[in-house]
Amino acid sequence: MKRDLLSLQDLKNNELVELLELTEQLKQDCHQLNNQLKGKTVALVFQKPSNRTRVSFEVGVFQLGGNCLYLGPDEINLGVRESTADVAKTLSRYLDGIVARTFTHQDVIDLAQHASVPIINGLSDLFHPCQALADLFSIREKFGKTEGLTLAFVGDGNNVCHSLLLGCAKVGINMNVATPPNYEPQKDIVAIAQKYAKETGAKITLTHSAQDAVKKSDIIYSDVWVSMGQEEESVKRLKDFAGYQINADLARSANKDYIFMHCLPAHRGQEVTTDIIDGPHSIVFDQAENRLHTQKAILIFLLAEKP
């Protein structure tokens, strides 16, 4: 039976931990040949431009011995040139897996419903599970653990925030989310994360105070205030988020050995100052590298032949 990765809800807690352990192994052995996807072809069906997601998946598939095809909006315009169902059914006859990067999460759901091969959510408006898995691995890599740490997410309650809520709760990381009013993460997703948190002992706190969220935190996490598709809201968003910039003054209230994380691309001078993102606490490029290793683990988990 095929498995999809549309959100971190699709992974049991032990499976998530196993993926992090596999990622560690793959990173240590990154210069060794690995043919676990030999003879398999994966397509990247992207409605949005991409740097890290596209390159890390293309390189990852290649390093695992497989083939990768990029199908951008000019080739496949889901639901416009052809129905999403027909695209899913057709591509399933050619491919062994599909990575989808879409505007709406419903497109990812529709692909998974109609495809007979695994679907990986490379980003949707609701979730970004691949990013969150790389983030959790990066945290574990830096601290040697996840349980008992506190992550402060400051900014928009967006797709990255949603996936981090689920992922942190599953591995025992406390999460403080600070957003302006009306930019909170979706209540139903918070409720699911709260359920996971009860199982692991993690705590989830929502606030409108960046200072309260960051105080005594181990990880400060920031993301852009204006995502792709929200450009018309730029003026309003920049005004609403003005008090949520990660800067030296705010970071002083975090623990001394805190790390700064950002999924990139970053807008220096908006959500984060240059001295923070390029400073000694920042691990943003370790995060970016770890996308490659984590996504190789995902590909093996979903596509490789089981012994």
Buried (B, 14 or more C-beta within 10 A) or exposed (E): EEBBBBBBBBBEBEBBBBBBEBBBEBBEEEEEEBEBBEEBBBBBBBBBEBEBBBEBBBBBBEBBBBBBBBBBBEEBEBBEEEEBBEBBBBBBEEBBBBBBBBBBBBBBBBBBEBBEBBBBBBBBBBBBBBBBBBBBBBBBBBBEEBEEBBBBBBBBBBBBBBBBBBBBBBBBBBBBBBBBEEBBBBEEBBEBBBEBBEEBEBBBEBBBEBBEBBBEBBBBBBBBBBBBEBEEEEEEBBEBBEEBBBBEEBBEBBBEEBBBBBBBEBBEEBBBBEEBBBEEBBBBEBBBBBBBBBBBBBBBBBBBEEE
